[in-house]
Amino acid sequence: KQCINAEYGKQWYQRRVRERWPTIFSFVSIRIKDPIVRNQTIVILLNNCSNNSGRMSFHHLFICLTICISIVQPYKVGLLLNSEDQDNADSISSLADYFLIQLNASHAEFHDYSYLSIMSAVCALFEKDVVAIVSESDSTLTKVQIDIASRFNIPIIAGRATNPFLESSNKETIELVRLFPSDAYQSQAVFDLLKEYHWREFSILASADDYGTDGVIHLLYQAAHDETFKIRNVQHFNAGLDLSNSSVRLFSKELQLIRESLVRVIVLNCAQRFTEKVFKEAKDYGLMEESFVWIVTDAVATQIKEISNKDPDHQVYRGVIGTIPSYGKGSDRYEKIKESYVSTGQDSGDLSVSSVMVLEGLHWVERSLSVLDRGQWDNLPSVNCKSPGSWLGGIELFNQMTKTLSEERVDHITFNIMNFQSEGFVKIGVWQNSTRLADHNNKKVRWIKRDDVVFVGGLKSAPSGFGMSLSGHHLRIGVVPELPITTKKENCTHKESSPKCWEAGMPTFLQS
């Protein structure tokens, strides 16, 4: 203790540790920024981690590392969870705990919230000195979180927000690190699929919320700028509908208008909770018969397998085509995480898509922190909602996470094209932002000629997309005679051009 208080003693202890145990010295120097705590740690290493011969045994090395880890305060990463979805919150908590035990890099602070309590939840995390916040919220709630956190330069890592308009044009502000690709990419995948099958006219059925409306804007833009395409219907239904009463029809107006349009290609973009009800009513209205085409986006497609397991008449979904991000359920990345997680005796039921994306968020935060810790940076956030101020280190962390993600994903945004067949969802193709549409073997093929895709009604050949076709039918034309405007009098002795030889319902015709 006396040596700690003397500058010479500090230097002597640091030099001795550097010479004898350079790896330990490097670990302590990097992880402990406070000089007093760092020197105290080095003294503990010298006094407790060497044997009589002056060398460190494996046993003492283990003790030494344990002391280091107990002294070094890990970075804290906040987690925002929704208490209204307790099962999902529990699965995220379980997976996050597993991650933290494995890496010992972050500390999670779990907060329940409603829409009105988001601000208090975020501010509570600030008081814990978190370096970043990983959110599993949807796009609507993520907007509010970004608005609060960006003022203090605390990065938001969005686990499942896909709204293409969450980022602003101001590149100097701290906003969000997006783990799921924007809906703009998914819209492009759907548009390429429509082009490949020559479905030039289609209808859109979407929920009237941020996800439903903003999620298809890019698809609308693509179709509007291609003169060969025509959007027959864009129907939005109330996103606040009560789904508890299964006997009440909620989408009658929208489905009826789509059916009367004669166009048979329907793109469905809505939250997962509406899926079962939409398809049930669509079946009642005859929209699940042959000649119809249903293309669903990721919110529906990632959960439709679970829906079919609960629904004994799951074949109602047969022929549905869906898009799923390549790291959703069934993806290589998801299966790799699942294999590692289950091998430790954990329950695979904990692995919801949201929980895996939270794990991804923690992973990217930890990787970025490890890069920044190799140099000097402001690693001590100290902000609160009660006083103005921001954390400069947050800008460095945000930029590092953005850089790390862009290096791995900028040219590899991938959606799997799925088809619901008799055995469930089957991967039939891949869409990438660099190579566009390909089959499940990543080969370029003519999709309209494929025989391994099942369409609604069990068809193996691609429908035309129209409900009424004249192909193979005789054309019968009926003529209905109308009374003429004027008639010529019989046996008229005047000139034929004389008005006296003509009769009309309106005298003005005779005068002219």
Summary of the structure (lengths in Angstrom):
residues: 512
radius of gyration: 33.0
end to end distance: 121.0
largest distance: 144.7
contacts: 1547
relative contact order: 0.10
helix: 45%
strand: 16%
